[in-house]
Amino acid sequence: MSTLSLRLRGLLGDALRHDAAGIILAHSHPSGHCRPSGCDIAATRRLADIAKALDIALIDHLIFTSDTIYSMRAGGLI
Protein backbone atom coordinates (compact mmCIF):
# COMPACT_ATOMS: atom_id res chain seq x y z
CA MET A 1 0.00 0.00 0.00
CA SER A 2 1.32 3.43 -0.88
CA THR A 3 1.27 6.34 1.51
CA LEU A 4 0.81 9.97 0.77
CA SER A 5 2.60 12.53 2.86
CA LEU A 6 1.38 16.08 2.48
CA ARG A 7 2.74 19.21 4.03
CA LEU A 8 -0.56 21.02 3.89
CA ARG A 9 0.69 24.25 5.44
CA GLY A 10 3.48 24.62 2.87
CA LEU A 11 1.37 23.53 -0.07
CA LEU A 12 -1.55 25.81 0.72
CA GLY A 13 0.79 28.59 1.85
CA ASP A 14 2.41 28.55 -1.60
CA ALA A 15 -1.03 28.60 -3.24
CA LEU A 16 -2.06 31.60 -1.13
CA ARG A 17 1.21 33.47 -1.82
CA HIS A 18 0.62 33.04 -5.56
CA ASP A 19 -3.06 33.97 -5.23
CA ALA A 20 -3.99 30.64 -6.83
CA ALA A 21 -7.66 29.99 -7.51
CA GLY A 22 -6.98 26.26 -7.77
CA ILE A 23 -4.34 23.58 -7.40
CA ILE A 24 -3.57 20.24 -9.00
CA LEU A 25 -1.85 17.64 -6.85
CA ALA A 26 0.20 14.83 -8.40
CA HIS A 27 2.34 11.98 -7.14
CA SER A 28 3.71 8.70 -8.42
CA HIS A 29 3.16 5.08 -7.50
CA PRO A 30 6.48 3.38 -8.34
CA SER A 31 4.80 0.03 -7.65
CA GLY A 32 2.93 0.42 -10.95
CA HIS A 33 -0.46 0.09 -9.24
CA CYS A 34 -2.32 3.21 -10.36
CA ARG A 35 -5.43 3.06 -8.14
CA PRO A 36 -5.46 5.42 -5.13
CA SER A 37 -4.91 3.91 -1.71
CA GLY A 38 -7.16 4.63 1.26
CA CYS A 39 -4.48 7.01 2.49
CA ASP A 40 -4.43 8.80 -0.89
CA ILE A 41 -8.20 9.26 -0.73
CA ALA A 42 -8.27 10.44 2.89
CA ALA A 43 -5.41 12.92 2.37
CA THR A 44 -7.02 14.26 -0.81
CA ARG A 45 -10.36 14.81 0.90
CA ARG A 46 -8.65 16.54 3.83
CA LEU A 47 -6.73 18.79 1.46
CA ALA A 48 -9.89 19.57 -0.54
CA ASP A 49 -11.78 20.55 2.63
CA ILE A 50 -9.02 22.86 3.88
CA ALA A 51 -8.45 24.36 0.43
CA LYS A 52 -12.18 25.04 0.05
CA ALA A 53 -12.18 26.92 3.36
CA LEU A 54 -9.39 29.10 1.90
CA ASP A 55 -11.35 29.61 -1.34
CA ILE A 56 -8.91 27.47 -3.34
CA ALA A 57 -10.30 24.72 -5.59
CA LEU A 58 -8.67 21.30 -5.69
CA ILE A 59 -8.89 20.81 -9.44
CA ASP A 60 -7.54 17.25 -9.49
CA HIS A 61 -5.20 14.78 -7.85
CA LEU A 62 -3.28 12.72 -10.39
CA ILE A 63 -1.47 9.45 -9.74
CA PHE A 64 1.26 8.50 -12.19
CA THR A 65 2.82 5.14 -12.92
CA SER A 66 5.30 4.33 -15.66
CA ASP A 67 2.50 3.62 -18.15
CA THR A 68 -0.72 5.25 -16.95
CA ILE A 69 -2.29 8.16 -15.09
CA TYR A 70 -5.27 8.04 -12.73
CA SER A 71 -7.39 11.17 -12.18
CA MET A 72 -9.18 11.23 -8.84
CA ARG A 73 -11.59 13.83 -10.30
CA ALA A 74 -12.49 11.56 -13.24
CA GLY A 75 -12.75 8.62 -10.83
CA GLY A 76 -15.36 10.50 -8.78
CA LEU A 77 -13.18 10.77 -5.67
CA ILE A 78 -13.11 14.59 -5.59
N, CA, C and O atoms as CSV, one atom per row, in Angstrom:
chain,resi,resn,atom,element,x,y,z
A,1,MET,N,N,0.845,-1.177,0.000
A,1,MET,CA,C,0.000,0.000,0.000
A,1,MET,C,C,0.889,1.240,0.000
A,1,MET,O,O,1.862,1.319,0.751
A,2,SER,N,N,0.550,2.192,-0.838
A,2,SER,CA,C,1.324,3.429,-0.877
A,2,SER,C,C,0.826,4.387,0.200
A,2,SER,O,O,-0.304,4.280,0.677
A,3,THR,N,N,1.682,5.310,0.567
A,3,THR,CA,C,1.267,6.339,1.515
A,3,THR,C,C,1.490,7.692,0.877
A,3,THR,O,O,2.359,7.866,0.023
A,4,LEU,N,N,0.702,8.625,1.303
A,4,LEU,CA,C,0.811,9.970,0.770
A,4,LEU,C,C,1.105,10.906,1.923
A,4,LEU,O,O,0.338,10.995,2.882
A,5,SER,N,N,2.207,11.592,1.820
A,5,SER,CA,C,2.595,12.531,2.865
A,5,SER,C,C,2.470,13.938,2.321
A,5,SER,O,O,3.154,14.313,1.369
A,6,LEU,N,N,1.596,14.710,2.931
A,6,LEU,CA,C,1.383,16.083,2.481
A,6,LEU,C,C,1.814,17.059,3.557
A,6,LEU,O,O,1.554,16.853,4.742
A,7,ARG,N,N,2.459,18.096,3.144
A,7,ARG,CA,C,2.741,19.206,4.034
A,7,ARG,C,C,1.733,20.284,3.668
A,7,ARG,O,O,2.011,21.183,2.875
A,8,LEU,N,N,0.559,20.167,4.268
A,8,LEU,CA,C,-0.556,21.023,3.885
A,8,LEU,C,C,-0.250,22.499,4.074
A,8,LEU,O,O,-0.595,23.315,3.219
A,9,ARG,N,N,0.388,22.851,5.175
A,9,ARG,CA,C,0.685,24.250,5.441
A,9,ARG,C,C,1.541,24.839,4.326
A,9,ARG,O,O,1.244,25.926,3.829
A,10,GLY,N,N,2.597,24.139,3.927
A,10,GLY,CA,C,3.477,24.618,2.866
A,10,GLY,C,C,2.789,24.669,1.519
A,10,GLY,O,O,2.911,25.646,0.779
A,11,LEU,N,N,2.063,23.605,1.207
A,11,LEU,CA,C,1.367,23.530,-0.073
A,11,LEU,C,C,0.333,24.647,-0.209
A,11,LEU,O,O,0.310,25.361,-1.211
A,12,LEU,N,N,-0.508,24.790,0.790
A,12,LEU,CA,C,-1.545,25.811,0.722
A,12,LEU,C,C,-0.963,27.209,0.928
A,12,LEU,O,O,-1.484,28.185,0.388
A,13,GLY,N,N,0.103,27.305,1.698
A,13,GLY,CA,C,0.785,28.591,1.848
A,13,GLY,C,C,1.321,29.084,0.514
A,13,GLY,O,O,1.196,30.265,0.188
A,14,ASP,N,N,1.917,28.183,-0.258
A,14,ASP,CA,C,2.409,28.552,-1.597
A,14,ASP,C,C,1.243,28.982,-2.486
A,14,ASP,O,O,1.349,29.969,-3.215
A,15,ALA,N,N,0.139,28.251,-2.430
A,15,ALA,CA,C,-1.027,28.604,-3.244
A,15,ALA,C,C,-1.544,29.993,-2.872
A,15,ALA,O,O,-1.892,30.783,-3.749
A,16,LEU,N,N,-1.594,30.288,-1.575
A,16,LEU,CA,C,-2.059,31.604,-1.130
A,16,LEU,C,C,-1.093,32.711,-1.558
A,16,LEU,O,O,-1.526,33.776,-1.998
A,17,ARG,N,N,0.205,32.464,-1.431
A,17,ARG,CA,C,1.206,33.466,-1.824
A,17,ARG,C,C,1.113,33.806,-3.306
A,17,ARG,O,O,1.382,34.938,-3.706
A,18,HIS,N,N,0.737,32.835,-4.111
A,18,HIS,CA,C,0.624,33.036,-5.556
A,18,HIS,C,C,-0.800,33.412,-5.971
A,18,HIS,O,O,-1.103,33.520,-7.159
A,19,ASP,N,N,-1.660,33.608,-4.985
A,19,ASP,CA,C,-3.055,33.970,-5.225
A,19,ASP,C,C,-3.723,32.974,-6.179
A,19,ASP,O,O,-4.472,33.365,-7.074
A,20,ALA,N,N,-3.446,31.692,-5.977
A,20,ALA,CA,C,-3.994,30.643,-6.834
A,20,ALA,C,C,-5.481,30.446,-6.574
A,20,ALA,O,O,-5.922,30.427,-5.425
A,21,ALA,N,N,-6.235,30.302,-7.630
A,21,ALA,CA,C,-7.658,29.995,-7.510
A,21,ALA,C,C,-7.864,28.489,-7.376
A,21,ALA,O,O,-8.895,28.041,-6.873
A,22,GLY,N,N,-6.880,27.708,-7.828
A,22,GLY,CA,C,-6.985,26.256,-7.770
A,22,GLY,C,C,-5.621,25.608,-7.804
A,22,GLY,O,O,-4.630,26.226,-8.195
A,23,ILE,N,N,-5.583,24.352,-7.390
A,23,ILE,CA,C,-4.340,23.578,-7.396
A,23,ILE,C,C,-4.599,22.192,-7.979
A,23,ILE,O,O,-5.710,21.666,-7.914
A,24,ILE,N,N,-3.562,21.627,-8.538
A,24,ILE,CA,C,-3.570,20.241,-8.998
A,24,ILE,C,C,-2.458,19.525,-8.253
A,24,ILE,O,O,-1.305,19.956,-8.279
A,25,LEU,N,N,-2.804,18.441,-7.595
A,25,LEU,CA,C,-1.854,17.638,-6.847
A,25,LEU,C,C,-1.490,16.418,-7.689
A,25,LEU,O,O,-2.346,15.851,-8.367
A,26,ALA,N,N,-0.231,16.018,-7.647
A,26,ALA,CA,C,0.195,14.828,-8.395
A,26,ALA,C,C,1.278,14.104,-7.620
A,26,ALA,O,O,2.112,14.726,-6.962
A,27,HIS,N,N,1.257,12.786,-7.704
A,27,HIS,CA,C,2.337,11.981,-7.141
A,27,HIS,C,C,2.436,10.674,-7.923
A,27,HIS,O,O,1.558,10.345,-8.720
A,28,SER,N,N,3.500,9.950,-7.685
A,28,SER,CA,C,3.714,8.702,-8.424
A,28,SER,C,C,3.530,7.495,-7.519
A,28,SER,O,O,3.678,7.573,-6.299
A,29,HIS,N,N,3.204,6.386,-8.150
A,29,HIS,CA,C,3.165,5.080,-7.503
A,29,HIS,C,C,4.212,4.212,-8.204
A,29,HIS,O,O,3.905,3.573,-9.210
A,30,PRO,N,N,5.433,4.179,-7.691
A,30,PRO,CA,C,6.483,3.385,-8.336
A,30,PRO,C,C,6.143,1.897,-8.439
A,30,PRO,O,O,6.725,1.178,-9.252
A,31,SER,N,N,5.201,1.439,-7.614
A,31,SER,CA,C,4.796,0.032,-7.651
A,31,SER,C,C,4.132,-0.339,-8.971
A,31,SER,O,O,4.064,-1.516,-9.328
A,32,GLY,N,N,3.633,0.682,-9.708
A,32,GLY,CA,C,2.933,0.420,-10.955
A,32,GLY,C,C,1.436,0.276,-10.775
A,32,GLY,O,O,0.696,0.235,-11.758
A,33,HIS,N,N,0.974,0.200,-9.530
A,33,HIS,CA,C,-0.455,0.092,-9.239
A,33,HIS,C,C,-1.035,1.500,-9.193
A,33,HIS,O,O,-0.708,2.277,-8.297
A,34,CYS,N,N,-1.890,1.830,-10.152
A,34,CYS,CA,C,-2.324,3.213,-10.355
A,34,CYS,C,C,-3.542,3.619,-9.533
A,34,CYS,O,O,-3.837,4.811,-9.459
A,35,ARG,N,N,-4.246,2.711,-8.927
A,35,ARG,CA,C,-5.428,3.058,-8.143
A,35,ARG,C,C,-5.012,3.742,-6.836
A,35,ARG,O,O,-3.995,3.379,-6.244
A,36,PRO,N,N,-5.797,4.736,-6.381
A,36,PRO,CA,C,-5.459,5.423,-5.133
A,36,PRO,C,C,-5.664,4.520,-3.923
A,36,PRO,O,O,-6.604,3.726,-3.875
A,37,SER,N,N,-4.776,4.652,-2.954
A,37,SER,CA,C,-4.907,3.907,-1.709
A,37,SER,C,C,-5.910,4.622,-0.802
A,37,SER,O,O,-6.322,5.744,-1.097
A,38,GLY,N,N,-6.296,3.992,0.277
A,38,GLY,CA,C,-7.163,4.630,1.257
A,38,GLY,C,C,-6.525,5.887,1.812
A,38,GLY,O,O,-7.209,6.880,2.059
A,39,CYS,N,N,-5.223,5.847,2.009
A,39,CYS,CA,C,-4.483,7.010,2.495
A,39,CYS,C,C,-4.515,8.133,1.461
A,39,CYS,O,O,-4.689,9.297,1.824
A,40,ASP,N,N,-4.351,7.805,0.188
A,40,ASP,CA,C,-4.431,8.805,-0.885
A,40,ASP,C,C,-5.788,9.503,-0.856
A,40,ASP,O,O,-5.870,10.728,-0.954
A,41,ILE,N,N,-6.841,8.717,-0.721
A,41,ILE,CA,C,-8.197,9.256,-0.733
A,41,ILE,C,C,-8.438,10.145,0.484
A,41,ILE,O,O,-8.961,11.252,0.352
A,42,ALA,N,N,-8.061,9.668,1.659
A,42,ALA,CA,C,-8.266,10.443,2.887
A,42,ALA,C,C,-7.490,11.756,2.852
A,42,ALA,O,O,-8.026,12.803,3.215
A,43,ALA,N,N,-6.236,11.706,2.419
A,43,ALA,CA,C,-5.414,12.919,2.367
A,43,ALA,C,C,-5.965,13.908,1.340
A,43,ALA,O,O,-5.940,15.118,1.565
A,44,THR,N,N,-6.457,13.399,0.229
A,44,THR,CA,C,-7.024,14.259,-0.810
A,44,THR,C,C,-8.279,14.954,-0.303
A,44,THR,O,O,-8.467,16.150,-0.526
A,45,ARG,N,N,-9.130,14.208,0.376
A,45,ARG,CA,C,-10.361,14.806,0.905
A,45,ARG,C,C,-10.048,15.846,1.974
A,45,ARG,O,O,-10.703,16.886,2.038
A,46,ARG,N,N,-9.056,15.573,2.811
A,46,ARG,CA,C,-8.655,16.540,3.834
A,46,ARG,C,C,-8.125,17.821,3.173
A,46,ARG,O,O,-8.491,18.931,3.559
A,47,LEU,N,N,-7.265,17.643,2.183
A,47,LEU,CA,C,-6.725,18.792,1.459
A,47,LEU,C,C,-7.843,19.581,0.787
A,47,LEU,O,O,-7.850,20.811,0.847
A,48,ALA,N,N,-8.788,18.892,0.149
A,48,ALA,CA,C,-9.893,19.569,-0.538
A,48,ALA,C,C,-10.728,20.388,0.444
A,48,ALA,O,O,-11.132,21.508,0.131
A,49,ASP,N,N,-10.988,19.837,1.624
A,49,ASP,CA,C,-11.775,20.551,2.635
A,49,ASP,C,C,-11.070,21.814,3.108
A,49,ASP,O,O,-11.687,22.874,3.209
A,50,ILE,N,N,-9.782,21.701,3.397
A,50,ILE,CA,C,-9.021,22.858,3.880
A,50,ILE,C,C,-8.882,23.899,2.771
A,50,ILE,O,O,-9.044,25.096,3.012
A,51,ALA,N,N,-8.583,23.441,1.560
A,51,ALA,CA,C,-8.449,24.362,0.430
A,51,ALA,C,C,-9.753,25.110,0.184
A,51,ALA,O,O,-9.740,26.314,-0.071
A,52,LYS,N,N,-10.874,24.408,0.259
A,52,LYS,CA,C,-12.178,25.041,0.045
A,52,LYS,C,C,-12.405,26.151,1.071
A,52,LYS,O,O,-12.919,27.216,0.730
A,53,ALA,N,N,-12.026,25.907,2.318
A,53,ALA,CA,C,-12.175,26.921,3.361
A,53,ALA,C,C,-11.336,28.161,3.055
A,53,ALA,O,O,-11.659,29.259,3.507
A,54,LEU,N,N,-10.264,27.984,2.290
A,54,LEU,CA,C,-9.394,29.096,1.903
A,54,LEU,C,C,-9.761,29.658,0.529
A,54,LEU,O,O,-9.045,30.500,-0.012
A,55,ASP,N,N,-10.871,29.192,-0.030
A,55,ASP,CA,C,-11.347,29.608,-1.344
A,55,ASP,C,C,-10.374,29.229,-2.463
A,55,ASP,O,O,-10.157,29.986,-3.409
A,56,ILE,N,N,-9.797,28.034,-2.324
A,56,ILE,CA,C,-8.913,27.469,-3.343
A,56,ILE,C,C,-9.527,26.138,-3.782
A,56,ILE,O,O,-9.830,25.287,-2.946
A,57,ALA,N,N,-9.708,25.963,-5.072
A,57,ALA,CA,C,-10.295,24.724,-5.589
A,57,ALA,C,C,-9.216,23.657,-5.757
A,57,ALA,O,O,-8.125,23.943,-6.248
A,58,LEU,N,N,-9.524,22.431,-5.348
A,58,LEU,CA,C,-8.665,21.299,-5.690
A,58,LEU,C,C,-9.169,20.796,-7.032
A,58,LEU,O,O,-10.196,20.119,-7.103
A,59,ILE,N,N,-8.456,21.122,-8.082
A,59,ILE,CA,C,-8.890,20.807,-9.437
A,59,ILE,C,C,-8.801,19.310,-9.700
A,59,ILE,O,O,-9.727,18.722,-10.260
A,60,ASP,N,N,-7.700,18.694,-9.303
A,60,ASP,CA,C,-7.536,17.252,-9.491
A,60,ASP,C,C,-6.371,16.759,-8.652
A,60,ASP,O,O,-5.534,17.537,-8.194
A,61,HIS,N,N,-6.339,15.474,-8.467
A,61,HIS,CA,C,-5.201,14.782,-7.854
A,61,HIS,C,C,-4.877,13.640,-8.801
A,61,HIS,O,O,-5.674,12.720,-8.982
A,62,LEU,N,N,-3.704,13.712,-9.399
A,62,LEU,CA,C,-3.276,12.720,-10.394
A,62,LEU,C,C,-2.287,11.755,-9.786
A,62,LEU,O,O,-1.421,12.145,-9.003
A,63,ILE,N,N,-2.419,10.489,-10.151
A,63,ILE,CA,C,-1.469,9.455,-9.736
A,63,ILE,C,C,-0.826,8.902,-10.994
A,63,ILE,O,O,-1.511,8.443,-11.909
A,64,PHE,N,N,0.495,8.951,-11.028
A,64,PHE,CA,C,1.263,8.501,-12.187
A,64,PHE,C,C,1.947,7.171,-11.910
A,64,PHE,O,O,2.462,6.937,-10.816
A,65,THR,N,N,1.945,6.312,-12.907
A,65,THR,CA,C,2.815,5.137,-12.922
A,65,THR,C,C,3.625,5.233,-14.212
A,65,THR,O,O,3.483,6.196,-14.965
A,66,SER,N,N,4.460,4.255,-14.462
A,66,SER,CA,C,5.300,4.328,-15.659
A,66,SER,C,C,4.489,4.273,-16.953
A,66,SER,O,O,4.975,4.711,-17.996
A,67,ASP,N,N,3.259,3.743,-16.909
A,67,ASP,CA,C,2.503,3.622,-18.152
A,67,ASP,C,C,1.062,4.126,-18.113
A,67,ASP,O,O,0.327,3.962,-19.086
A,68,THR,N,N,0.649,4.738,-17.001
A,68,THR,CA,C,-0.722,5.252,-16.952
A,68,THR,C,C,-0.861,6.377,-15.929
A,68,THR,O,O,0.016,6.596,-15.094
A,69,ILE,N,N,-1.974,7.075,-16.018
A,69,ILE,CA,C,-2.287,8.158,-15.086
A,69,ILE,C,C,-3.717,7.961,-14.606
A,69,ILE,O,O,-4.611,7.663,-15.398
A,70,TYR,N,N,-3.929,8.131,-13.292
A,70,TYR,CA,C,-5.273,8.036,-12.725
A,70,TYR,C,C,-5.668,9.423,-12.230
A,70,TYR,O,O,-4.911,10.062,-11.499
A,71,SER,N,N,-6.844,9.887,-12.625
A,71,SER,CA,C,-7.393,11.166,-12.179
A,71,SER,C,C,-8.440,10.886,-11.100
A,71,SER,O,O,-9.434,10.204,-11.348
A,72,MET,N,N,-8.203,11.419,-9.902
A,72,MET,CA,C,-9.177,11.226,-8.841
A,72,MET,C,C,-10.465,12.003,-9.140
A,72,MET,O,O,-11.537,11.603,-8.685
A,73,ARG,N,N,-10.381,13.088,-9.886
A,73,ARG,CA,C,-11.587,13.833,-10.300
A,73,ARG,C,C,-12.416,12.950,-11.241
A,73,ARG,O,O,-13.615,12.769,-11.025
A,74,ALA,N,N,-11.783,12.403,-12.281
A,74,ALA,CA,C,-12.491,11.563,-13.239
A,74,ALA,C,C,-13.027,10.297,-12.571
A,74,ALA,O,O,-14.061,9.763,-12.972
A,75,GLY,N,N,-12.309,9.821,-11.548
A,75,GLY,CA,C,-12.746,8.624,-10.826
A,75,GLY,C,C,-13.836,8.888,-9.807
A,75,GLY,O,O,-14.285,7.965,-9.128
A,76,GLY,N,N,-14.276,10.156,-9.688
A,76,GLY,CA,C,-15.361,10.495,-8.776
A,76,GLY,C,C,-14.945,10.614,-7.322
A,76,GLY,O,O,-15.800,10.597,-6.436
A,77,LEU,N,N,-13.654,10.733,-7.054
A,77,LEU,CA,C,-13.179,10.775,-5.666
A,77,LEU,C,C,-12.987,12.194,-5.148
A,77,LEU,O,O,-12.676,12.391,-3.973
A,78,ILE,N,N,-13.170,13.176,-6.010
A,78,ILE,CA,C,-13.110,14.586,-5.594
A,78,ILE,C,C,-14.448,15.206,-5.922
A,78,ILE,O,O,-14.658,16.393,-5.669
